[in-house]
Each structure stands twice: as C-alpha cells, then as structure tokens.
C-alpha cells in the first residue's frame, strides 16, 4: 500500500461532509480542514502535508508561490511532483517502508501492541502497577493501515521519550508547533490548501545554500530508505543537520519501528476511525537506539528559546496555550531575562498576508509531556489583527508594550496565587494551584485581545495613542479581575463554616496592596502616581 496512491487522509469539506483523499488532492478548494478521529492526528496531518509539499512541490520563487495560492493545483498537477518520491511512501512490503526501520523484521526486536503507537497509551510499568486510572488499557487492539500510518507519523514527529535508548525527536519530546492559518472572511471561506501553502516556503528561502555533495540522495531526506548505519554510525553515533538534506526535518525518525503486516488481524472495524478495513494491524516490533538528533537543528514550524544550552524548541506547559504566548509566537521576546525566536514560517508573515488578501492567525498545538507521560494535548489559535501592515518601528514598539502588559499580568497572577494560598492554608503551604492560573488567564483573555487589536490598528493607521493610559487601563482590568476571582470564584465561593476570617481578611488586604502597589506599576512600565503634598502641622503653644 502506497500512501501517495491511497485515499487515506480524512478531511471535512465546506458543506460539512467528511471524505478521504489522496495527497495529490490537497489543493481541492472544497476542502475546509483535516477531520481525523483525534486532535493530535490533525496536527500531524498538517505537518505531514506541509512537509510533503515543501519536499516534493515547493514554489521556485515568490511569483510561483502566489500563483498556486490564487489557483491551487489539482491532482493532475500535483501527481507528477509527488511521483519521483513514491518509493518513500510504501507502508508495507519487503523493501523500505514509510517511517519504519529498513533492517528490522517482524520476528526481531520487542513485540508490542499497536496501541503503543498512541502517545497516551499506558506503558508497561503503569499497567503492572495497575495505575492506568484515566487512560485505560485495552481500548485499542487492532487498527486499519491508514490509522497505523498516521499514528506512526504522529509518534515520530512528536518524539516523546520512550525509555532507555528509545530516542526523542529532532525537536526533543513534545514540541510546540505554530503554523500560519488563513481566517475565513464573509462570503469567502478559507480552504485547507491556503493554510497549508502559507507554511511552505519558496525553494530559495528554504534552501538558500547549494546542497553539499551527497545530500541529494533520497535517504538523506527520508531516512527509512537506507539502513540506519548509512546516516549514523553505531549506538553512540549522532546525526547533525550537516549530514542530511534540509527537508529531513519533516521526516525525522528517532524510533526504530516495524509494523507487523505478516500477522495482521482479519478485516473488520478499525478501533480508532471506525471504518471497515480489509486487514487490521495488531502489533509492531521496536528496537532501541534509533537516530540520535544532536546539534543546531531548527525546525521551521516551531519557535525556539535561546537558553544556556543553545536554541531549544518551545514545548507546551501545564498552564496550556493562550494570549500570554502571543508575543513569543508572533514577534519574539528579546529582553534580559528571555529570548524567544518565532517559528521560521512566521518570518514571512507580512508577505504572506498581503498575498492572501485574507486575515491570518497563528494555529499552535502540541503535547505537554512530563518525561514519558503525556499530561495533555493543547491547541489554540491567536489572532494577528493585520499586524503585517505595521512597519518594523511599530513592531518594536508593540514588542515593548505587549511585553510590559504580559509582565503585569504575570505579577497580578502571582499576587492572586499567593493570596488564595494564604487564605486557605497559610503562606507556607505547598500544592498545585494551577486552577488559579487557568481561571485568571481565562478571565483576562477577553480583555487582552480588544486592547491588542486597538493598539495594532492605531499603529497601522498612525493614530496617536497614549501607551501609559493603555497600560493604566490594563492595570485596572488586571486588578479588578484578580479581586473578583478572589471574592466570588475562589476564596469567597467556599463554604462559610470552612473559612478562616482573619486569614482571609489578611490575604485580601495584601492582594489589594499588591495590585495597587509600585511593583505592578513597574512591571507595566508605569510611573508612580503623583501624590498630594503632605500637609504640615502647625505648632501651637
């Protein structure tokens, strides 16, 4: 079965109907979105499609890129672009298999249930300890080859830790992915193709330097086309960007896996997508010490943090994704405490938005991983509000102002967290107060985006606006929200008989002082208010 020939990609059309297509049909303007049975599969499909187009059918220059954005290619146009790479997308057979180790055989390595391709499946220790309380074992026993291909790619591209010698991915385990996405306009729906093509760069931009000798070999792009030793010598070997084709970043293969087609289950309903299949896969084999990605890898779909150990891809954290990440994802953060560079695909934001003639947004998603355990899948979109129409000077000003707004929000949240903890347990108590963070970010998000929109539009239109007044308005909004949460939803919502009045009163008073104090003003780059002159007392006598 070849993944370029099979209609294996689940999609939703603009009329709401679900369908399955071949990769060459991605340019169909009737397609609205991917429609897989799992959210992480949809994220993987977006990366698969972008990687496929960037590898096999990139535009030569900006003019060609614009042409395909206006007039998407049909299957007859895309098929010849994909055909030369057909050998890399065989899912079964005796030769190279998509995303599978070339030399591993079904009777070698460690046999595992096909359910273990799913990132959240309980591991062996969890099952032995009988601690799979929320994600139960035995839910998935046999899946169709289409879902197996998608689960395999999802696992390889997210690259979570898998135990001794089972490598993490090129971006580490559980990377954050940020893509440009086209927003629909009145009477003009956004197509799936537009969003995918927004993240495909012209050849000269993606590969500005000539290829080094030997890098055009197919196995330098698709590592499963050759034995692992052709790329990396031995278990202790490492693979750096200089050893492969630049498009390898989309096809990284840290795990050594081989699907077991020899002992496929008889036909029936797939445990994941529910479709009837002629055969279903129940097992695969794996072996440790796959490709060991080291060095200055830069994936074009991920933002990077400049840490002490060099550039590190951002990863979703336990507090989820939201407006507090807008600055880092879109403009980057360049201050004394933190330096974050947006994903490379966002570097051409202005060019892309002008070419599309449609508003763009950022689609972000990824797993929050705690070592080998997935804590949650997070997904979010954030607006851009015609940011591309602002010049570099406006971007610099916006970076400074929004950075102050977010610093103020972090300070206000910290004060609220301390107040809640003090009111309930005393200041020294320990525990997870993540629900306080979630409530604060959720309540302040509807206040942040109108502020951001108005500021971007003012900068775009050259309208005078007082940044200090805007910051003061934001300070008041933060304070009012934090106090409302303390009084009505957190501490004040508890049972009266369980309250500690003195402690609550003290915590509330401290919170009010923090929200009106100098530290919050400093975080927001606000000057101290000018107070009334002190009155001098007259002496009598």
C-alpha positions in Angstrom: 0.0 0.0 0.0 1.4 3.3 -1.1 0.4 6.5 0.8 0.6 8.6 -2.3 -2.0 6.3 -4.1 -4.4 5.6 -1.2 -7.3 7.9 -0.2 -6.2 7.7 3.4 -6.3 11.4 4.6 -9.5 12.3 6.4 -10.9 15.7 5.5 -14.0 17.8 6.0 -15.5 19.7 3.1 -17.1 23.2 3.3 -20.5 21.6 3.0 -19.8 19.6 6.2 -19.3 16.2 4.6 -16.4 14.0 5.6 -14.2 12.4 3.0 -10.8 10.7 2.5 -8.4 11.9 -0.1 -5.0 11.2 -1.7 -2.2 13.7 -1.0 -2.4 15.0 -4.6 -5.9 16.2 -3.9 -4.9 18.6 -1.1 -5.3 21.6 -3.5 -9.1 21.0 -3.8 -10.7 24.3 -2.8 -13.7 22.5 -1.4 -11.7 21.1 1.5 -12.1 23.0 4.7 -9.9 21.1 7.3 -8.5 17.8 8.3 -11.0 15.6 10.0 -9.2 12.8 11.8 -10.6 10.9 14.8 -8.0 12.5 17.1 -6.8 16.1 17.6 -3.1 15.0 17.6 -3.7 13.3 14.3 -5.0 16.5 12.8 -1.8 18.3 13.9 0.3 15.5 12.5 -1.6 15.6 9.2 -0.9 19.4 8.9 2.8 18.8 9.4 2.8 15.8 7.0 1.2 17.8 4.3 3.4 20.9 4.7 6.5 18.6 4.8 5.3 16.8 1.7 4.7 20.0 -0.3 8.0 21.6 0.9 9.9 18.4 -0.1 8.2 17.5 -3.3 6.4 20.5 -4.7 7.9 23.8 -3.4 7.5 27.0 -5.4 10.6 28.1 -7.1 10.1 31.8 -6.3 7.6 34.2 -4.8 5.7 34.7 -8.1 5.2 30.9 -8.4 4.1 30.7 -4.8 1.5 33.4 -5.3 0.2 31.7 -8.4 -0.5 28.4 -6.5 -2.1 30.4 -3.7 -4.5 32.0 -6.1 -5.0 28.9 -8.3 -4.4 25.8 -6.2 -3.0 22.8 -8.2 -5.4 19.9 -9.0 -4.4 16.3 -8.6 -3.2 16.1 -12.2 -0.7 18.9 -11.4 0.5 17.5 -8.1 0.8 13.9 -9.0 3.9 14.4 -11.3 5.5 16.4 -8.4 5.0 13.5 -5.9 5.7 10.6 -8.3 9.6 10.8 -8.1 9.3 10.2 -4.3 6.8 7.4 -4.5 9.3 4.8 -3.1 9.4 6.6 0.2 5.7 6.2 0.9 5.2 2.4 0.8 3.6 1.4 4.0 4.2 -2.4 3.7 6.2 -4.8 1.6 9.7 -6.3 1.7 11.6 -3.1 0.9 11.7 0.3 2.5 8.5 1.2 4.5 7.3 4.7 5.4 8.7 5.8 8.8 9.9 2.3 9.6 13.4 0.9 10.1 14.7 -0.8 7.0 16.6 -3.6 8.6 14.2 -4.5 11.5 12.0 -7.6 10.9 8.8 -8.7 12.5 10.5 -11.6 14.3 13.1 -9.2 15.8 13.0 -6.6 18.4 10.4 -6.1 21.1 6.8 -7.0 20.1 4.2 -4.5 21.3 0.5 -3.9 20.9 -0.3 -1.5 18.1 -2.0 0.7 20.8 1.5 1.7 22.0 1.9 3.8 18.8 -0.6 6.2 20.6 1.3 8.6 22.8 -1.2 8.4 25.7 -1.3 4.6 25.9 -0.2 3.4 29.4 3.3 1.9 29.5 4.4 -1.4 30.9 5.1 -0.1 34.4 1.8 1.7 34.6 -0.1 -1.5 33.7 2.0 -3.6 36.1 1.2 -1.1 38.9 -2.5 -1.0 37.9 -2.3 2.8 37.9 -4.0 3.4 34.5 -6.9 5.2 36.2 -7.8 7.7 33.5 -6.4 6.3 30.3 -7.3 2.6 30.3 -5.5 -0.3 28.7 -7.2 -2.5 26.1 -9.2 0.3 24.3 -7.3 -0.2 21.1 -6.3 -3.7 19.8 -6.5 -3.5 16.0 -6.4 -0.6 13.6 -6.6 -0.1 9.9 -3.4 0.5 8.0 -4.4 4.2 7.3 -4.6 4.9 11.1 -1.4 3.0 11.7 0.4 5.2 9.2 -1.0 8.3 10.9 -0.2 7.0 14.4 3.3 6.2 13.3 4.0 9.6 11.9 2.4 11.3 14.9 4.7 9.3 17.3 7.8 10.0 15.2 7.2 13.7 14.7 6.3 14.4 18.4 9.2 12.2 19.5 8.2 11.7 23.2 10.8 9.8 25.4 10.3 6.1 25.3 12.7 4.6 27.8 16.3 3.6 27.6 17.7 4.1 24.1 14.3 5.0 22.6 15.2 8.4 21.3 13.3 11.7 21.5 12.6 13.5 18.3 14.5 16.1 16.3 12.8 18.8 18.4 13.0 16.9 21.7 9.9 15.3 23.2 6.6 17.0 22.8 7.4 20.1 20.7 5.2 23.1 20.2 4.1 23.7 16.6 3.0 27.1 15.4 1.5 27.5 11.9 0.1 30.4 9.9 -3.6 29.7 9.3 -6.0 31.6 7.0 -9.1 33.0 8.6 -12.4 32.9 6.7 -13.9 36.2 5.5 -17.6 37.0 4.9 -18.7 35.1 1.8 -15.2 33.7 1.3 -14.4 30.5 3.2 -10.8 29.7 3.9 -9.6 26.5 2.3 -7.3 23.8 3.8 -4.9 24.4 0.9 -4.5 28.1 1.7 -3.4 27.3 5.3 -1.0 24.5 4.2 0.5 26.6 1.4 1.0 29.6 3.8 3.6 27.4 5.6 5.5 26.2 2.5 8.4 28.5 1.6 10.0 29.1 -1.8 13.0 26.9 -2.6 15.5 29.7 -2.4 14.3 30.7 1.1 14.1 27.1 2.4 17.4 26.1 0.9 19.5 29.4 0.5 22.7 27.5 0.1 23.7 24.8 -2.5 23.4 21.3 -1.3 26.6 19.7 -0.1 27.8 16.6 -2.0 25.7 13.5 -1.5 22.9 15.4 0.3 20.6 14.9 -2.7 20.4 11.1 -2.0 16.8 10.2 -1.1 17.8 8.6 2.1 19.3 11.9 3.3 15.7 13.2 3.2 13.7 10.0 4.0 15.9 8.1 6.5 13.9 4.8 6.2 15.2 4.3 2.6 18.6 3.1 3.8 20.0 1.3 6.8 20.5 3.5 9.8 24.2 3.0 9.6 24.2 5.0 6.4 23.4 8.1 8.4 24.7 7.4 11.8 27.5 5.1 13.0 26.6 2.8 15.9 24.5 3.3 19.0 26.6 6.2 20.3 26.6 8.0 16.9 24.9 11.3 16.4 23.0 13.0 13.5 23.6 16.7 12.8 22.0 19.0 10.2 25.1 18.9 8.1 24.7 15.2 7.5 21.3 15.3 5.8 19.1 17.2 3.3 17.3 20.3 4.8 13.9 18.6 4.3 14.9 15.9 6.7 13.5 18.0 9.5 10.0 17.0 8.3 10.8 13.3 8.2 12.9 12.7 11.3 12.7 9.1 12.6 14.0 8.8 16.1 12.3 5.4 16.8 13.2 2.1 15.2 9.8 0.5 14.4 8.4 -2.1 12.0 4.7 -2.6 11.6 3.7 -6.3 11.7 1.7 -6.9 8.5 2.6 -10.6 8.5 0.3 -11.2 11.4 -2.4 -8.7 10.6 -5.9 -9.3 12.1 -8.7 -10.2 9.8 -10.9 -7.5 8.3 -13.3 -5.5 10.5 -13.9 -2.2 12.1 -10.9 0.0 13.0 -10.7 0.6 16.7 -9.8 4.3 16.0 -11.6 5.6 13.0 -14.4 3.0 12.9 -14.0 2.4 9.1 -14.1 -1.1 7.8 -10.7 -2.4 6.6 -9.6 -5.5 4.7 -6.9 -6.1 7.3 -6.1 -4.6 10.7 -2.8 -4.3 12.4 -2.5 -5.6 15.9 1.3 -5.5 16.6 4.6 -3.9 15.7 8.2 -4.5 16.8 10.6 -2.0 18.0 14.3 -1.7 19.0 16.1 1.0 20.8 18.9 3.3 19.7 17.4 4.9 16.7 18.6 8.1 15.1 20.2 10.4 17.7 19.5 14.0 16.7 22.1 16.4 18.1 23.3 19.8 17.1 21.8 23.0 15.8 18.6 21.7 14.4 16.0 24.3 13.5 12.5 23.1 12.6 10.7 25.8 10.5 7.4 25.1 12.3 8.5 25.6 15.9 9.5 28.7 18.0 12.8 28.4 19.8 14.1 29.6 23.2 17.7 30.9 23.4 18.8 29.1 26.6 22.2 28.4 28.2 22.5 25.2 26.1 21.7 27.0 22.8 18.4 27.1 20.9 15.8 24.9 22.4 12.3 24.3 20.8 9.4 25.6 23.0 7.1 23.0 24.5 3.6 23.3 25.8 3.4 23.6 29.6 0.8 22.6 32.2 -0.9 26.0 32.0 -1.9 25.5 28.4 -1.7 27.9 25.5 -3.2 31.3 25.3 -2.7 35.0 24.9 0.3 35.1 27.2 2.2 33.4 24.4 1.1 35.8 21.7 4.3 37.9 21.8 6.7 35.0 21.8 5.0 33.2 19.0 4.4 36.2 16.8 7.1 38.8 17.4 9.5 37.1 19.7 10.9 38.1 23.0 14.2 39.9 23.3 14.9 41.1 26.8 17.5 40.4 29.6 15.5 37.5 31.0 14.3 35.7 27.9 15.0 35.4 24.2 12.5 33.6 22.0 12.5 33.5 18.2 9.2 32.8 16.4 8.9 29.8 14.0 10.7 30.5 10.7 7.4 30.2 8.8 6.2 33.4 10.7 9.1 35.4 9.4 7.3 36.0 6.1 4.1 37.0 7.8 3.7 40.4 6.1 4.4 38.9 2.6 2.0 36.0 3.2 -0.8 38.1 4.5 -0.6 40.6 1.6 -0.6 37.8 -0.9 -3.6 36.0 0.7 -5.7 39.1 0.9 -7.2 37.4 4.0 -6.6 37.8 7.7 -4.2 35.3 9.2 -3.9 33.8 12.6 -1.5 31.5 14.4 -2.5 27.9 15.0 -0.5 26.4 17.9 -0.6 22.8 19.2 1.4 20.1 20.9 1.6 17.7 23.8 2.6 18.7 27.3 5.0 15.9 28.3 6.2 15.1 31.8 9.2 12.9 30.7 7.4 9.8 29.3 3.9 10.8 30.4 1.6 13.0 28.3 -0.2 15.4 30.6 -2.5 16.8 27.9 -2.9 17.9 24.3 -3.1 21.6 23.9 -4.3 23.5 20.9 -5.1 27.2 20.4 -5.4 29.9 17.7 -4.4 33.5 18.3 -5.3 36.5 16.0 -2.9 38.8 14.2 -5.1 41.8 13.5 -3.4 42.9 10.3 -0.1 43.1 12.1 1.6 42.7 8.7 0.5 46.2 7.8 2.7 47.7 10.5 6.3 48.5 9.9 9.4 47.5 11.8 9.3 50.5 14.1 5.7 49.7 15.1 6.7 46.0 15.7 9.5 47.2 18.0 7.1 49.4 19.9 4.5 46.7 20.1 7.0 44.2 21.4 7.9 46.5 24.2 4.4 47.5 25.2 2.9 44.0 25.0 5.9 42.7 26.9 5.0 45.1 29.7 1.3 44.1 29.6 2.2 40.4 29.9 4.7 41.1 32.7 2.0 42.9 34.6 -0.4 40.0 34.1 2.2 37.6 35.4 2.7 39.8 38.5 -1.0 40.1 39.1 -1.4 36.3 38.8 1.4 35.7 41.2 -0.2 38.0 43.8 -3.6 36.3 43.4 -2.0 32.8 43.8 -0.3 33.9 47.0 -3.5 35.4 48.3 -5.5 32.3 47.6 -2.9 30.0 49.2 -2.6 32.3 52.3 -6.4 32.5 52.7 -6.8 28.7 52.5 -3.7 27.2 54.0 -1.3 29.9 55.1 1.6 31.3 53.1 4.0 28.4 53.5 1.6 25.7 52.3 2.6 23.8 49.1 0.4 22.4 46.4 -0.7 22.7 42.9 -2.7 25.9 42.3 -2.8 25.5 38.5 -6.6 26.0 38.6 -6.0 29.6 39.8 -3.7 30.2 36.8 -6.3 28.8 34.5 -9.1 30.9 35.9 -7.0 34.1 35.7 -5.8 33.6 32.1 -9.3 32.6 31.0 -11.0 35.7 32.6 -8.3 38.2 31.3 -8.1 36.9 27.7 -11.3 38.6 26.6 -9.8 41.9 28.0 -6.4 41.5 26.3 -7.4 40.9 22.7 -9.5 44.1 22.2 -6.6 46.1 23.7 -4.2 44.4 21.4 -6.4 44.9 18.3 -6.9 48.6 19.0 -3.2 49.1 19.6 -2.2 47.4 16.4 -4.8 49.3 14.4 -3.6 52.6 15.9 0.0 51.9 15.0 -1.1 50.8 11.5 -3.2 54.0 10.9 -0.7 56.4 12.6 -3.3 57.3 15.2 -1.9 58.9 18.3 -2.4 56.9 21.4 -1.1 57.2 24.9 0.8 54.0 25.8 0.7 55.0 29.5 -3.0 55.4 29.5 -3.4 52.0 27.8 -1.2 50.4 30.4 -3.1 52.1 33.2 -6.4 50.7 31.8 -4.8 47.3 31.6 -3.6 47.6 35.2 -7.1 48.4 36.4 -8.5 45.5 34.4 -6.0 43.1 35.9 -6.7 44.3 39.4 -10.5 44.1 39.1 -10.3 40.6 37.6 -7.9 39.3 40.3 -10.1 40.7 43.1 -13.3 39.4 41.5 -11.8 35.9 41.3 -10.7 36.0 44.9 -14.0 37.3 46.2 -16.5 35.4 44.1 -15.0 32.3 42.4 -12.1 31.1 44.6 -11.9 32.0 48.3 -15.3 33.7 48.5 -17.1 30.7 46.9 -16.0 28.3 49.7 -18.3 27.1 52.5 -18.6 29.7 55.2 -18.0 27.2 58.0 -14.7 26.2 56.5 -13.4 29.8 56.2 -10.7 31.4 58.4 -11.9 35.0 58.6 -8.7 36.5 59.9 -6.6 34.7 57.4 -9.0 35.6 54.5 -9.1 39.3 55.5 -5.3 39.4 55.7 -4.9 37.8 52.3 -7.5 40.0 50.7 -5.8 43.1 52.1 -2.3 42.0 50.9 -3.8 41.3 47.4 -5.3 44.8 47.2 -2.0 46.3 48.2 0.0 44.3 45.6 -2.5 45.2 42.8 -2.2 48.9 43.7 1.5 48.9 44.5 4.7 50.0 42.9 5.8 46.6 41.7 2.8 46.1 39.4 3.3 49.6 38.1 7.0 48.9 37.4 6.1 45.7 35.6 3.8 47.7 33.3 6.4 50.5 32.9 4.1 52.9 34.6 5.4 55.9 36.6 4.5 56.3 40.2 1.4 58.4 40.6 1.9 62.0 41.7 0.6 62.2 45.2 -0.8 65.2 47.0 1.7 67.2 49.0 1.8 66.3 52.7 0.2 68.8 55.0 2.4 70.4 57.6 1.1 70.6 61.1 1.0 73.9 62.9 2.5 74.1 66.3 0.5 75.8 69.0 1.6 76.9 72.3 
